[in-house]
Amino acid sequence: MIDRIFAAPKGPELEQGIDFAIANRLDYELPTFYYVENLDNKDEEIARYKRLLQGFQGMLSMHGPIFDTNVVSLDPEILKISRQRYIQAIEIAKQMDVRYLVFHSQWTPIYPAANATKMWLAKVTDFWEQMIAEHLEGSNLTVLIENFLDPSPESILTLLTRIGSPHLKACLDTGHINIFSELSPIDWIGEMGTQVAYIHAHNNGGTLDSHDSFEKGLLDMESFLNHLALLPQKIHLAIETSTVKGLGNSYDMLRPYLKLQSEQFASKSFLI
């Protein structure tokens, strides 16, 4: 079932997106800390958010840095700065009382091509075990590993199963699946099961990660939303569109499935 709904518009309309979340009593995903300049100017960015979030009563999530990081790099200098960026994001998330922090898996097709998938999994497992022990244990923060170039759930699922921590779960991104995977989002949910705690929901035409609203693109979002509404497990859903208009259109499409879910729950036709 769809547990909580996060407004997660990615465009420049930051204030309008927060206003939409407040007006519709939604949760909100902080979108700007994936830019390193905002990590380095965190005090100014946090102050801006605290001003804009006055009156906000919901839960916060946050997207971490996505550009040029490689937490298992063979180059010690790249590894050092990547680790630093991740720690910066974690500390900001704690300061902002963020509940979920999203990082891309950073898996690339280079690994199978170089016969290095097992090595990558070993190194990324070591990285996250250390990060959990040093920065997440005892906190209320859960890091979410999001599929990007991943063609299947295999690598992320293996990572999460090996670590087995409530501080590390999966974020399923529907738009990335549409571009980089031959499987459907419903297939991914079926394979990953309860490891999926959070979804970035958006649509596209299959070639560009355009973060279109639910009704624009190749994905059958109606079937996907219906599937989520009838699942026994609780999953948070973030509407991650490029515009606030797209956020509103997508939320309008989502509403009937929330009603369906409520009716199913009231009839006790499935277990939670």
C-alpha positions in Angstrom: 0.0 0.0 0.0 1.0 3.6 -0.5 1.9 4.8 3.0 3.1 8.4 2.7 3.2 10.7 -0.3 6.2 13.1 -0.8 6.1 16.1 -3.1 9.5 15.9 -4.9 9.5 18.4 -7.8 13.0 18.8 -9.3 12.6 22.1 -11.2 13.5 25.6 -10.1 10.1 26.3 -8.6 11.3 25.5 -5.1 8.9 27.7 -3.2 5.9 26.7 -5.2 6.7 23.0 -4.6 6.9 23.5 -0.8 3.7 25.5 -0.9 2.0 22.6 -2.8 3.2 20.1 -0.2 1.9 22.3 2.7 -1.4 23.0 1.0 -2.1 19.3 0.3 -0.6 18.0 3.6 2.0 16.0 1.8 5.5 15.2 2.9 8.5 16.8 1.0 11.8 15.7 -0.5 14.6 18.3 -0.4 15.9 18.4 -3.9 18.9 20.8 -4.0 21.6 18.9 -2.0 22.6 16.8 -5.0 24.5 19.9 -6.1 27.9 20.0 -4.4 27.8 23.8 -4.1 24.9 23.4 -1.8 26.7 20.8 0.3 29.6 23.3 0.6 27.2 26.2 1.4 25.1 24.1 3.7 24.4 26.7 6.3 23.0 29.1 3.8 20.9 26.4 2.1 19.6 25.0 5.4 18.6 28.5 6.5 16.7 29.0 3.2 14.8 25.7 3.7 13.9 26.6 7.3 12.4 29.9 6.1 10.5 28.2 3.3 9.3 25.3 5.4 7.6 27.4 8.0 4.2 25.9 8.6 5.3 22.5 7.2 4.2 19.7 9.4 5.1 16.6 7.4 8.1 14.3 7.0 11.2 15.2 5.1 13.3 13.2 2.7 16.3 14.3 0.8 18.3 13.5 -2.4 22.0 13.2 -1.9 24.8 14.1 -4.4 24.6 12.3 -7.8 27.4 13.9 -9.9 30.9 12.5 -10.2 30.9 10.4 -7.0 32.3 6.9 -6.9 32.5 5.4 -3.4 34.4 2.4 -4.6 36.9 4.1 -6.9 40.4 2.6 -7.3 41.8 6.2 -7.2 42.2 7.1 -3.5 41.6 10.8 -4.1 38.3 10.2 -5.9 37.3 7.8 -3.1 38.2 10.4 -0.5 36.1 13.2 -2.0 33.2 10.8 -2.7 33.1 9.7 0.9 33.3 13.3 2.0 30.3 14.2 -0.1 28.3 11.3 1.3 29.2 12.2 4.9 28.3 15.9 4.2 24.8 14.8 2.9 24.3 12.5 5.9 25.2 15.3 8.4 22.9 17.8 6.6 20.1 15.2 6.7 20.5 14.7 10.4 20.5 18.5 11.0 17.3 18.9 9.0 15.6 15.9 10.7 15.3 14.1 7.4 13.9 10.6 7.6 15.1 9.2 4.2 18.2 10.1 2.3 18.5 8.9 -1.4 21.8 8.0 -3.1 22.2 6.4 -6.6 23.5 2.9 -6.7 26.4 4.1 -8.9 26.4 0.8 -10.7 27.4 1.1 -14.3 27.7 -1.3 -17.3 31.5 -1.0 -16.9 31.4 -3.6 -14.1 30.0 -6.6 -16.0 32.0 -5.6 -19.1 35.2 -5.7 -17.1 34.1 -8.9 -15.2 34.2 -6.8 -12.0 30.7 -7.0 -10.7 31.7 -9.3 -7.8 34.5 -6.9 -6.8 32.2 -3.9 -7.0 29.7 -5.6 -4.8 32.3 -6.5 -2.2 33.7 -3.0 -2.1 30.3 -1.2 -2.0 29.2 -3.6 0.8 32.3 -2.8 2.8 31.6 0.9 2.2 28.0 0.9 3.4 28.8 -1.4 6.4 31.4 1.2 7.5 29.1 4.1 6.9 26.2 2.5 8.8 28.5 1.8 11.8 30.1 5.2 11.8 27.3 7.6 10.8 23.8 5.9 10.8 23.6 3.6 13.9 21.6 5.2 16.6 20.0 7.7 14.2 16.5 7.9 12.8 17.9 8.1 9.2 17.5 5.5 6.5 19.7 5.7 3.4 17.9 4.6 0.2 19.9 3.1 -2.7 18.2 4.1 -6.0 18.5 2.4 -9.3 19.8 4.5 -12.1 21.7 2.6 -14.9 20.8 -0.7 -13.3 19.2 -3.1 -15.8 17.7 -5.3 -13.1 17.3 -5.3 -9.3 20.1 -8.0 -8.9 23.0 -5.8 -7.7 21.0 -3.6 -5.3 19.1 -6.6 -3.9 22.3 -8.5 -3.3 23.8 -5.4 -1.5 20.8 -4.9 0.7 20.5 -8.6 1.5 24.2 -8.9 2.5 24.0 -5.9 4.8 20.6 -6.6 6.3 20.2 -3.2 8.1 17.1 -1.1 8.6 19.3 1.9 7.9 19.8 0.8 4.2 16.8 0.1 1.9 15.9 0.6 -1.7 14.4 3.5 -3.6 12.8 2.4 -6.9 12.8 5.0 -9.6 10.2 4.3 -12.3 11.7 6.7 -14.9 15.1 5.1 -14.7 13.6 1.7 -15.1 11.8 2.9 -18.2 15.0 3.9 -19.8 17.6 1.4 -18.6 15.7 -1.8 -17.8 13.7 -4.3 -19.9 11.7 -5.1 -16.8 8.6 -3.1 -15.7 8.4 -1.3 -12.3 5.9 -3.9 -11.2 8.5 -6.6 -12.0 11.1 -4.7 -9.9 8.7 -4.5 -7.0 8.0 -8.2 -7.3 11.7 -9.1 -7.2 12.8 -6.7 -4.5 9.9 -7.2 -2.2 10.1 -5.5 1.2 13.6 -4.1 0.5 11.7 -1.3 -1.4 10.8 1.4 1.1 10.4 4.4 -1.2 9.6 5.1 -4.8 10.5 8.0 -7.1 7.5 8.0 -9.4 7.6 9.8 -12.8 7.2 9.0 -16.5 9.2 9.6 -19.7 9.4 8.6 -23.3 12.0 5.9 -22.8 15.1 7.8 -23.9 15.4 11.0 -21.8 15.1 11.2 -18.0 12.7 14.1 -18.3 10.7 13.5 -15.1 7.4 14.0 -16.8 4.1 13.7 -15.0 2.3 10.4 -14.7 0.1 10.8 -17.7 3.0 11.7 -20.1 5.2 8.8 -21.3 5.4 5.1 -22.0 4.9 3.7 -18.6 1.4 2.5 -17.7 1.3 4.4 -14.4 -2.4 3.6 -13.8 -1.6 -0.1 -13.6 1.5 0.6 -11.4 -0.5 2.8 -9.0 -3.2 0.2 -8.8 -0.6 -2.5 -8.0 0.9 -0.3 -5.2 -2.5 0.4 -3.7 -3.2 -3.4 -3.3 0.2 -4.4 -2.0 0.3 -5.7 1.6 3.6 -3.9 2.3 3.8 -0.2 3.1 5.8 1.9 0.6 6.4 5.7 0.5 5.8 7.3 -2.9 7.5 10.5 -4.0 6.1 12.3 -7.0 9.4 13.4 -8.7 8.4 15.6 -11.6 10.3 18.3 -13.3 7.6 20.9 -12.6 5.1 21.8 -10.0 2.4 21.6 -12.7 3.4 18.0 -13.4 3.4 17.3 -9.6 -0.2 18.5 -9.5 -1.3 16.5 -12.5 0.3 13.4 -11.1 -1.2 13.9 -7.7 -4.7 14.2 -9.3 -4.1 10.8 -11.1 -3.0 9.3 -7.8 -6.0 10.3 -5.7 -8.4 7.6 -7.0 -5.9 4.8 -6.0 -5.7 6.2 -2.5 -9.4 6.0 -2.3 -9.3 2.4 -3.6 -6.7 1.6 -1.1 -8.8 3.1 1.7 -11.8 1.1 0.7 -9.7 -2.1 0.6 -8.3 -1.4 4.0 -11.8 -0.7 5.4 -13.1 -4.0 4.0 -10.1 -5.8 5.5 -9.6 -7.6 2.2 -5.9 -7.7 2.7 -3.4 -7.7 5.6 -1.0 -5.0 6.5 
